[in-house]
Amino acid sequence: MWGRAVVGFVLCAVGTVFILQGTKVIQGSGMSGQGKWAAIGVVVVVAGLACFVWAAKHHRNGTTEAN
């Protein structure tokens, strides 16, 4: 369960950076100002949120990684 939550956190963080670079909030890389990176960032954040939901669902059900 914790593994999924950590993966979800990392995906959300990376996706947020992609969104900020794609929308020129963070500048200084080849990704800055390119809308495709903002779109990729949205997909990555959604995947991260899905990992959080998956981890929370398993936590509520009382299941663990070993089950």
Buried (B, 14 or more C-beta within 10 A) or exposed (E): BEEBBEBBBEBBEBBBBBBBBBBEEBEEEEBBEBEEBBEBBBEBBEBBBEBBEBBBEBBEEEEEEEE
